[in-house]
Amino acid sequence: MDYTEIEKAQRSLCSRSTAEFVSTAPNDKIGFARSTVGRQPINGLRHPTTPGTSGWYIWCGESFSESPDFFDPQHARHFYEDMPVASHLLGLAPGYRFLLAGAYLDVWYDQKLLDV
């Protein structure tokens, strides 16, 4: 994994989306719903960061679960390795969401994500 290239792609997406870039370093933790891998679309939302965590919660498919074990904590580097198709999205600042389905990408800001 070449984090320099990933960060370059993240900065480029943020620039195109007029979004602030906020790094998700390889050792930062994310919440990832591993049980949903292989479904479409890929969804992500970012709450404010805390020390050691990125604020990202990512799942695949149409359904989101409130179950406390829906998301698995993992280091971002594992997500970058396992889901390279979405790695360029993890530079979006807290308050952003994304939906990725094949070539379709929607990125938007949701102020409510900051109120946690």
Sequence and secondary structure as in RCSB ss.txt:
>XXXX:A:sequence
MDYTEIEKAQRSLCSRSTAEFVSTAPNDKIGFARSTVGRQPINGLRHPTTPGTSGWYIWCGESFSESPDFFDPQH
ARHFYEDMPVASHLLGLAPGYRFLLAGAYLDVWYDQKLLDV
>XXXX:A:secstr
  HHHHHHHHHHHHHHTT  B    TTSEEEE GGGTT S EEEEE   BTTEEEEEEEESS     TTSSEEEE
HHHHHHH GGGGGGTTB TTEEEEEETTEEEEEE GGGG  
